[in-house]
Amino acid sequence: MARVVLPLLFVLFLITAASAQIFSRMTESPVVTDGGSSASVSFIDTDNDGDLDLFITNDEETQGNFYYLNDGTGNFSVAAVDTIVETGGHNVGASWGDFDNDGDADCFVARWSNQSNKLYINLGDGTFGRGNVPPVTNSGGYSETGSWADYDNNGWLDLFVTNSAGNNHHNWLYRSNGDGSFNSMLIAPISTDGDDSRSAGWCDFNSDGHSDIFVANENADNDALYVSNGDGTFTRWTGTYPGVDGANNFTSSWGDIDNDGDFDLFVGSYGSQSLLYRNHGGEFQWITGSPVSSDNQQAVGSAFGDYDNDGDLDLLVTNGFAASGNIYRHNYLYDNDGAGNFTRASVEPIEADSGWGFGCAFGDIDGDQDLDLCIARSRNADEDNLLYRNTQTENNGIVLKLRGTSSNKSAIGAVVSCWANGRQIRQVEGQTGYCGQTLDLHFGLGQETTVDSIVVKWPAGSIEVFPNLSASTTYVITQGEGAVSVDERETPMVENQLLLKSFPNPFNASVSLETVLPARGLTKVEIFNTLGQSVATLHDGMAGPGTLALTWQPSGLASGMYLVTATQGQLSDTQSVQFIK
């Protein structure tokens, strides 16, 4: 009997393991049959139709870039011949952002081999023109990648570009002039250090309202963390990690791995162990003994994402390159236990699909509020890329598409807190790892069906609160104009006439609040602190039409800024009030 039972148990194990897989490898898409020496992966809504399109660079002069359009269900087709897929360059990193603030995403492409970089200008319909924007496009050099950010908080995107070779080379910082043109900023030390730099990631890691930047360096150069001084200058972090590693690092990704409200850091190394740092209020602790360090000693790309929608950030690391093209590398996906401890998700097909991994990106390609995945590959300069569809249905999620108005239109630099059985934070980034980017924000919610509040801290410092958003929904949040689900966006809406007024402001003992309501309906007026936590509910019931007059007298609260939010159906308005004891 034992000879019969053991194989049966083994078969049952295989069935169980297969059913537990969340990712399913897609095999019919042109994304996975085009070959190439691919480098960067970007999920971006290039044509403003509400779904994520896909752009992949190629690092061979005879190969053009790949550009695919999404039909809204995660099925991609090759875009018509366009300038952005032109041949003739060693195209490596890409960063997308609306640098001219005209409402669509433009694309910077970094090129190696002493070639000038490219800036492709979106013409408004997902087609592109070649931008002649000196000094960005006539610099020459050995550029690896770039990352957009509004480092001076003036509402226009600036650009940081890494270089890894060349005589007397250094990285480049381009500051926007506010009209679509740029100045090259020679500012010590951020644009004068001569390190061999691979990737760069902007992040306000110390929560002071200014974008700092981490640069991963190779060839035994110490990594560089440039801390913003708040006046357009930067100071290099020295003396402690993450600025003293002296390794051969390619990639870096910021993410709050322990949900404590600040951004931690993963750094992927080639030829030595990778590095994981926990952020403790602006100071870093090197985490030793984690498999994300010991497994990945040929790390090239990385990305954080909650692929199982359980409310914490998981981690993907791609590995590539070898002395011989016959040597394969493995990519690794790691599950987070919620406290920042990782274990390998070996049941997923990602680890078995070996090759030479390069850039990677998570993104919700089919509108079901979970994260799908694309990995670029480059073995022997002709390797099919990987595309995985997320099939999990157990947990809920929410996706946010941010649109700036007074802030840069791409909202790069915005920090978003999601309150639903605890707090999670994300940021809109110009680069999410070496050669990877997604502008949309995703939060896994577990079994939660409603988000208590979404708090958006826009790049220039203004804060908005959006209470009671539904799970399993994709929202467009426009600065100063509210949150609208993608489905509602297609439906004509009654003009938003709900208006909230406060006086006096600032106030000492009490503040008068008037909400002008266009109709009678269920109305809620609530007070939040700047973390998005509700501190008072002033009205929750029927009201309108006309003016709903209320008074708030804070009790037991500290001085500071509070956010008053009034909602009635799909209408809402938020106003900040300053309480001074």
N, C-alpha and C positions, 0 to 999 in steps of 0.2 A: 504493500500500500504506500510505503514511503516514496517509492519511485514514481508513483502517480501524483501524490500530493505536492511534492516539492516543485515540479514544473508548473502545476496549477497555481501555486502561490506566486511563483515568479511571473506568470502571465498576468495574474491579478495586480501584482506590483506595477508591471509595465502599463497596464490600463489606467491605474490610479495616477501614476506619474504623468502620463500623457494628458489626462483630464485636468491635472492641476496646472498645466501650462497656461500662462496668460497671453504670451506673445505667439502669434502665428506668422511664419515667414511667408511673404507674398512672392509668388513665382511667375505671375503672368504680366506684371506691370513693366512698361518700358524702363522704369527706374532701375530694374534689377537685371536688365539684359543689354545695356548699352556699353558695358566694359569701361575702359578708361583708367587713367592714373589719377584717381579722384582725390580731392583734398578736403574742401570745405563743404559743409551741409548747412543750409538755411531754410527753415520753414517760415515763409513770409506771405502775407496776402498782397501779392503784387498788383492785382487788378481791382482791389476794393470790392470784391463780390461776397465777402464774408467767410471765405474758406482759405485754408493755408495751401499756397503753392510751394514749389520746391525748386531750389537753385543749388547746383553742385559745381564747384570749380574743378578744373583738370590741370595738372602740373606737367603737361607735355606740349611743346609748341605746335605740334601737328593736330592736337585734340582741342576742340572747342569746349566751352563750358556746357553743362546740361541745364536746361530750363523746362520745367514741367508745370502744366496747369491742372488744377484740381477741379473735378466736376461737382464737388460738394459732398461726395460720399467716400472720398479717399481713393478714388480711381484717377490716375494721372495720364495725361496725354502730352506728347512732345509739343512744345509751343512752336508756332510758326517761326521761320528763320528771323532772327533778331540780332541787333548789334551786340547784345550782351553775351551771345554764344560764339563770338568771333574767335578764330584761331590766332596763333602767332605769339603766344606768351606763356611763360611759366607761372600760371595762376595758382595761388596758394590760398590765403585767407580771404574771407569776405565779411563785410559788415554792412547791414542795412539800416537806414535811418532817413527821415525826411529832412535832409540838410537845408533845403530851400523853403521849408514850411509851406508847401503848396498842397498838402493833403494826401500825398502818396509817398511810398517808400522808394528811396534811391539806393544805389548799391556801390560801395567801394570795394575794389578788388586789389589785393596786394600781389605784386609780382616779384619774382626772384631773378637772379642772373643779370643784375645791373640794368633792369628794364624799368621804365617809368610805370607807376601805378595807374589804375584806371578808375574813373568815376562815371557810372552809368546813370543818366538822369531819366527818371520815370516820366513818360509823356502823359500820364493820367489814365491810361487804359491797359497798363501792363506791358506796354512796349517801351523801348528804351533808345535814347540817343547817347552818343559818346560825348561826355562833358569835357570841355577844355577849361579846366579850373586850376590855374597855377596858384600856388606852388604844389598843390596836391598831385597834379597829373604830369608834372615835368621834372620830377625829382631824381629819377634813376635810383639805383640802390639795390639792396638785397633784402627786400621786405618779406616778412612772414605773414603778418596779419595786421588788422587794424580794429579799432573799436571807437564807436561814436559815444559821446557824452557831452552834456552841457556843464563843463567844469566851472564856469563862471556864473551860472544860473541867470543868464540873460534871455533865455527863451530860444536860443539858436544852438544847434549841435556843433560841437568841436570834434576834432579827430586826433587820435593817438595811433601812431604806426610803429611797429617793431621792425628792427633790422638785425640780422644775425651774422653778417659778413661784410667784407669790403674794407678798403683802406680808411682809417680814421672814422669809422662808422659810428653812428649814434642813432637813437630813436628820434622820431619827429612828432612834435605837437603843433597842430594847426588850430588856430583860434578863428572862429567865424566873425566876420565883420558885420553880421546882421543883414546881409543882402545876398547871400549865396556865394560870397567870395571869402577867402581865407588869408591870414597872415601866418607865416612860419614863426613860432615863438622859440627863441633860443634862451631858455630859462634853465639855469643850473638848479638842481642836478638832473631834473627829469628829462631834459632833451640835450644834455651834454655828456652824460655817462656813456662810456664806450663798451658796455656789456654786449655779449652775443645773445640777443633776446628773441624769444619765440612767441609767446602769447602775452596778452594783456587783458586784465579785467577790472573795470571800474566798479567801485562799491563804497558807500558811506559806512565803513566798517565800525566807526566810532560814534555814529549817530549824531554828528554835530551839524548836519545839514549841508555838508560839502562833499563832493565826490573825490575819493582817494583812488589810487590805482595800484594794482599788483602786477608785476612783470616777471614772468618765468624766464630765467636765463640758463644757458647751457655752457658747456666747456669749462666747468668748475667756477664760473662766475656766480657770486652770491645773488640770489633772487633780490628783487627790489620792490619794496613797498613804499610808495611815495604818498606822504600824508599831506593833504591840502591844508594850507595855512589860512584859507578863507579869503585871500586877496589875490588869487591867481598864481601864487607861488606854492612850491612844494618842498617838504623836508624828507629826506630819505631815512627810513627806519633802520637803525643800526643797533648792534650789540646783542640782540636776542632774535629768536625765531619770530617771523619767517624770513628774516633778512640775513641769516648767517649759515645757510646750508651748503653753499659751494658745491653744487651737484651739476647734473646734466638734465635740466628740466624743460619739458615741452609745454605742458598744459596746466591750466589752473581753473578752478570753478569755485564760486562763492555760493553758499547755501546754509540755511539755519538747520543744522542736522539734529539739534536737540530741542527745537521749538522754545528757546528761551528769549527770543526777541532780538538776537543779533546774528550777524552773518559769520559762519565758520568758513574754513578754506581747505580745499583739496589741491595738492600740487603733484602732478604726474611726472615721474622721473624716467629717464632712459639710461640703463646701465647701472642703476642702483635702486634702492627701495623708494617708492613714492611716499608722500608726506601728507598727514592729516592734522590740521590744527583746529583746536576748539577756541572760540572767541569768548573771553570772559570780560565783557564790558569794555572792549578796546585793547585788551592784553591777550596774548596767544599762548596756549598750552599745546605742546607737541604730543600727539596721541601715539603711543608706541604699542606694538603688538597687534595692530589691526590687520586683517587680511587685505584690506584695500592698499596697504603699504607693501606687504611681503609678496603678494601675487603679481603686482604690476611693476616690472622692472624693464619694460620696453614700452612704457605708456606714451601715447601720442595725443589722444583726445579724451575728453571727459564731459559729463553733464549730470547735474542733479535733476531728479524728477520723481514724483510720487506715482510710480507706474501701477501700483496696486490699489490706489485710492484709499489708503488706510490712515492718512493724516500725517505722514512724515516723509521726509525726502530720502529716496533711495539714490543709488549712485551707479552710473555706467562709466567704465574705463575701457578705451580701445587701446590695443597694443599692435605695433607694427615694426616694419623694417628688420632686416637681417643681412648678414654678409652675403648670403646666398638666397636667391629667389625661391629655392626649394624648401626653405624653412618657413613653416607656418607659425603664426602667432594666434593667441586666443584673446577674445574680448570677454570682459567680466561684468556681470550685473550683480549688485549687492542690495540685499534687503536691510532696511533700517528697523531696529526694534523699538524706535520711538525716543530712545535716549541717546542716539548717535553711535550705537554699536552696530556693526555691519557683519552680515554673513552672506556667503555666495549663494546666489539663486541659480544653482546648477541645473535645476529642472527645466529652466528656460532654454530655448534653442540657441540663444545668443552665444553662449560659451562654446557650443559644438561647431558653430559656423566659423571656422578658422580662416585665416588669410592675413593680409596686412591691413589692419584697421587704421583709419586716419581720423578725420573729423566726424562728429556725430551730433544729433539733435533730437530731442523729444518734441512732439507736437500733436495736437488733436486734429487729425486729418479728416475724420468722418463725422465730427460734430456730436459725439456721444460722451463728451466730458471725461474721457480718459486719454492717457498719453500713448500715442503710437511712436515709432522710432525709425530713424534712418541712419545708417553707418556708411561712410565712404571707405572704399578700399583701393589699394594701389599696387598689389604684388605684380611684379614683372611689367608694370606700366599698362596692364590690360586685365583688370579684374572687375567682375560685376559687383555693383554696390548692393547693399542689403536694406530691405524695407520690411518692417514688421507691423502687423495690425494688432492692436490690443483687443482681446476678446472678453475681458473680465466684465461681469455683470453684478457682482456681489455688492460692491461699494459705490457710493455716489461721488460726484465731483462737480466742480464749477470752473468755468473758463471765463477770463476777463480780457477784453480788448480795450486798452486805454488810448484815449485821444486827447492830447493836450490842446489848449487854446492859448492862454498866456504863457504856458510852458511850451517846450518844443512839441511839435505836432505828433511825434512818435512816442512821447511821454517817457523817453529813455531817462533813467535816473529816478523814476517814481518808485516809492516803496509802499507796498500794500500789505495791510494786516487783515487776516481773515479770522473772525471770531465765530467758532462753531465747536462747542465742547473743547475749549481751549483756543490758543492763538497760534497761527502760522503766519510767517512773513515771506514775501517774494519781492524781487525787484525787476524792473524792465531794464534789459541789458543790451549793449551793443555787441557783446560777445559773451557766450555762456560757457566757453571752454576753447581750447585751441582749435580753430576752424569749425566753430559751431555757433548757431544762434537761433532763437525763437523769441519773437516779440510778445506773443500772447502769454498770459499768466494762467497757471492751472493750480488748483488746490484739491487734494483728495479730502473727502468728508466722512469716510466710513459710512455708517448707517444714518447720519444726520440728513434730514430732508429740508432743513431751512438754515441759512446762515444768519446768525444773530446780527452781525454787522460786517461790512467791508469798510475799512478806513484807508483812504488814499492820501498819502503825503506826496504832493506834486513836487517836481524838481526845484521850483522856486520857493517852496516852503509852505504854500497854502495847504489846508487839510479839509477833506470832505468825508462825510460818513454816509453810508448807504445801508439802512437797516432792513432786515427781514427779506433777504433775497432768496430765491428758490434754488435748491440743489438741482443737479441734472439740467442745467441751463447755461447757455453762453450769453454773456452780457457785453454790450458796448458801453463803456463809461467815458463820457465826454466831460472834460473839466468845466465846471460851472453850469452844465446842462443836464446832469442826471445820468441814471443807469437805465438802459433799455435792452431787453432781451433781443437776440438776433431775430427771433420770430416776430416780435412786436415791431421791430424796425421796418419790416415790410408792410405793416398795416398803418394806414393814415391815423394819426392821433389827434385828439382834441388839443388845441393850443394850451400849453401849460400856463395857467393863470394863477396858480397857487403862489402867494407871496408872503414871506415871513419878514417881519420887522421887529427890531429891538431898540429899547431906549430906557434909561441912558446906557451908553456903552463906550468905555468901561463903566462898571457899576460897583457899588460897595455893599449895601444891604440887600437890595432887590433889583430885579430888572423886569420891565414890562414887555410882554411879547404879544404881538398881534399877527394872526394868520388870516389872510384874506382868502376865502374859499369860493370857488366858482359854482359849487353845487352842494347838495346835502349828501353826506356819505360817511362811512366809517373813517374817522380821523384820529391820528396819533401824533402827539407832540412829545418828544423825548429829548433828554439831555445826555450827551456823551462826553467823556474826557477824551484827551488826544490819543489815547491807546485804543479807543473804540469801545470802551466799557460803558454801559448804561449806568448813569448815576441818579437819574430821576425820570419819572413819567408824569407829565403834567396833565395830559388828557388822553383818553383811550376810549372813544365811543363816537356816537353820531354828532355831527356838527355841520353848519353851513346851511344854505349859502350865506355869504357875508363874512363878517369879521369875528373870529374867535379870539377873545382877549383873555390873557393869562398873566400871572405873576409868578416869578421864580425867586424864592428866598433860599439860597444854599445853606445847608446845615451840615457841619462837620466836614466840610470840603476845604482843600487847600486853595490858596490863590492860584490863578493861572487861567489859561484859555479853555473854554468849553464850547461844545458844538450843539446847537439847537437844531433839531430836524423835525419838520412837519411833513406828514405823508397822508394822502387821501387817494386810494386806488393807485393809479400809475403816476399821479402827480406828487412831486416832492420839492422841498426847498430846504437848504441848510444855511445857517448863519453862525459865525463865531462870535462869542461874547467873552469879554475879559472881566474876571472876578478879582477884585482887589480888596483884601480885608483892611 
